[in-house]
Amino acid sequence: MEQTNTQPPVNIYLESNPNPNSMKFVVNFMLFPEGFSFDFPTKESTEQAPLAAELFNFDYVTRVFYMNNFITVTKSESKEWIEIQDEIKNFIKDFIISGKEVLLESALQEQVDDDAPTAEGGSDIEVKIKQILEEYVKPAVEQDGGAIAFSSFAEGTLHLDMQGACSGCPSSTVTLKAGIENLMKRMVPEVKEVVAEGV
């Protein structure tokens, strides 16, 4: 089949990450706008994500996460990546080539609407925390196929939402406590503890 001029040829490469049950399937062009992420912990959550919905039809897929130019797939312990990685890779590639929507426009709009009020809101401490997350934490977490988002801060406890490969990752607790918590305590003395949600 001849490639149309509107879409570049689709190439996908695999990147492992600290979670042995997650794999990043990286596409050679942007799938989603910079800074947007979409986490699908169950098939029921994929109403606006046709590709994720179909990936859940593989009985070993337990979670799907979208961001930038990659899709992170989390599998059950019952399979090894060597058995299934080509099947997933080819499925994602064929899906994109077919021109089907990976994500409905409505899901993107919902996230824009959700983010709008919080962008300028929050106390000085919350604004500082969010800036540190953006600058120091998010790039490293995204590199590992996941995402991290500010959830809430009250009485010295910072709650962060862990998504994608970070969820269920054995080393995410170490990353959270040894890495993020120490960084936050050093840069924002008001933070006494960091707690993960969605793990």
C-alpha positions in Angstrom: 0.0 0.0 0.0 1.3 3.4 -0.9 2.0 5.8 1.9 0.0 9.1 1.7 2.0 12.3 1.9 0.1 13.4 5.0 1.7 10.8 7.2 5.4 9.9 7.5 6.3 6.2 7.3 5.7 4.6 10.7 8.7 3.3 12.6 8.5 1.9 16.1 11.3 1.0 18.4 11.2 -0.5 21.9 12.6 0.9 25.1 12.7 -1.0 28.3 12.3 0.9 31.6 12.8 0.2 35.3 9.4 -1.5 35.5 10.1 -5.1 34.2 6.4 -5.4 33.2 6.3 -2.2 31.1 7.7 -1.5 27.7 7.8 1.8 25.8 6.8 1.6 22.1 8.3 4.8 20.7 7.0 6.1 17.4 9.1 8.2 15.0 6.8 11.2 15.2 4.6 13.0 17.8 1.3 11.3 18.5 0.1 13.8 21.1 0.8 17.4 22.0 3.8 18.0 24.2 2.9 17.9 27.9 -0.2 15.8 27.6 -0.5 12.3 29.0 -3.3 9.8 29.2 -3.3 6.8 31.6 -5.6 3.8 31.0 -5.5 1.5 34.1 -8.5 -0.5 32.9 -10.4 -1.4 29.7 -13.3 0.6 31.1 -11.2 3.8 31.1 -10.5 3.6 27.3 -13.8 5.0 26.1 -12.0 7.8 24.2 -8.9 5.8 23.3 -9.6 3.3 20.5 -6.0 2.0 20.3 -5.8 1.4 24.1 -9.2 -0.3 24.0 -8.0 -2.7 21.4 -4.7 -3.4 23.2 -6.7 -4.5 26.2 -8.1 -7.3 24.0 -4.7 -9.0 24.5 -5.4 -10.9 27.7 -1.9 -10.1 29.0 -2.2 -6.3 28.8 -3.0 -4.7 32.2 -2.4 -1.0 31.5 -1.8 1.4 28.6 -0.3 4.9 28.8 0.0 7.6 26.1 2.4 10.5 26.0 4.3 12.6 23.3 5.6 10.0 20.8 5.2 6.8 22.8 2.8 4.3 24.1 3.7 2.4 27.3 2.1 -1.0 27.6 2.1 -2.9 30.9 1.7 -6.7 30.9 0.8 -9.3 33.4 3.5 -11.6 34.9 2.2 -14.5 32.9 4.1 -13.5 29.7 7.7 -12.5 29.0 8.3 -9.6 26.7 10.3 -11.7 24.3 7.1 -13.7 23.6 4.8 -10.7 23.0 6.8 -7.6 22.1 6.7 -8.1 18.3 2.9 -8.8 18.4 2.3 -5.5 20.3 4.7 -3.5 18.2 3.1 -4.8 14.9 -0.4 -4.2 16.2 0.4 -0.6 17.2 2.1 0.0 13.8 -0.8 -1.4 11.8 -3.3 0.6 13.8 -1.5 3.9 13.2 -0.9 3.1 9.5 -4.6 2.3 9.0 -5.4 5.9 10.0 -7.7 5.0 12.9 -7.8 7.5 15.7 -5.4 6.6 18.6 -7.2 9.1 20.8 -10.5 11.0 20.3 -10.2 14.8 20.0 -12.7 15.0 22.9 -10.2 13.4 25.3 -7.6 16.1 24.4 -10.2 18.8 24.9 -11.2 17.4 28.3 -7.6 17.6 29.5 -7.2 21.2 28.2 -10.4 22.1 30.2 -9.2 20.2 33.3 -5.8 21.9 33.3 -7.0 25.4 32.6 -8.0 26.4 36.2 -5.0 24.8 37.9 -2.4 26.4 35.6 -2.5 29.7 37.4 -4.0 28.5 40.7 -2.4 27.3 43.9 -0.4 28.7 46.8 3.2 30.0 46.4 4.4 26.6 47.8 2.3 24.7 45.3 3.5 26.8 42.4 7.1 26.2 43.5 6.5 22.4 43.8 4.9 22.3 40.3 7.9 24.2 38.8 10.4 21.7 40.4 8.3 18.8 39.1 8.3 20.3 35.6 12.0 21.0 35.5 13.7 18.2 37.5 11.3 15.3 37.9 9.0 15.0 34.8 11.8 14.6 32.2 13.4 11.7 34.0 10.0 10.0 34.7 8.9 10.4 31.0 12.2 8.9 29.9 11.1 5.8 31.8 7.7 5.6 30.1 5.6 7.2 32.8 4.3 10.4 34.1 4.0 12.2 37.4 1.6 14.9 38.3 0.9 17.1 41.3 -2.2 15.9 43.1 -2.3 17.9 46.4 -0.2 19.4 49.2 -1.4 19.8 52.8 0.2 19.8 56.2 3.6 19.0 54.9 2.5 16.0 52.8 2.8 16.2 49.0 0.6 13.7 47.0 1.8 12.9 43.5 -0.1 10.9 40.9 2.1 8.2 39.3 1.0 7.0 35.8 2.1 4.7 33.0 5.2 2.6 33.7 5.6 4.2 37.2 2.4 2.5 38.3 3.2 -0.9 39.8 6.9 -0.5 39.2 9.0 -2.1 41.9 11.6 0.7 41.8 9.0 3.6 41.9 8.9 3.6 45.7 12.7 4.0 45.8 12.5 6.7 43.1 9.8 8.4 45.1 11.5 8.3 48.5 15.2 8.4 47.7 14.9 10.7 44.7 11.8 12.9 44.6 11.2 13.2 48.4 14.8 14.2 49.1 14.8 16.7 46.2 11.6 18.3 47.4 12.7 18.5 51.1 15.9 20.2 50.0 14.2 22.7 47.6 10.9 23.2 49.5 11.5 22.9 53.2 7.7 22.9 53.8 7.5 19.4 52.2 8.0 16.8 55.0 6.8 13.7 53.0 6.0 12.6 49.5 3.2 10.1 48.9 2.3 8.4 45.6 -1.1 7.8 44.3 -2.0 5.4 41.5 0.9 3.0 42.3 
